[in-house]
Amino acid sequence: MTDPTGNLISELRRGTLVLTVLSQLDEEQYGYSLAQRLADQGLEIDQGTLYPLLRRLEEQGLLDSEWSVEGPRPRRYYRLNDTGREALKTLSGEWYDLVAVLEKLLRKEEGDESRVV
């Protein structure tokens, strides 16, 4: 029997990637630089996950992108637009509300606010 924890962790992370990516695009980034920025903060993201996500967010109207041909090879740079900033604000509020609820639910003992599972 395989340990289901790995799959559950992947699902949990996948559910937070939109918020994570949006939070890092207040300044222009290309895919690799974004992946490095996230990795530097402790979040590894596979390129096969990141690039489709960036394209989807752009199609949804949350990001703008433009190609730069400066340097050794062309790069597509992404940045939040006004709609993306509003979405980030809304998602951030939802995230903080969810974290507050989860902190309450994950308490080991009722009344002991310093102990978490």
Secondary structure, 3 states (H helix, E strand, C coil): CCCCHHHHHHHHHHCCHHHHHHHCCCCCEEHHHHHHHHHHCCCCCCHHHHHHHHHHHHHCCCEEEEEECCCCCCEEEEEECHHHHHHHHHHHHHHHHHHHHHHHHCECCCCCCCCEC
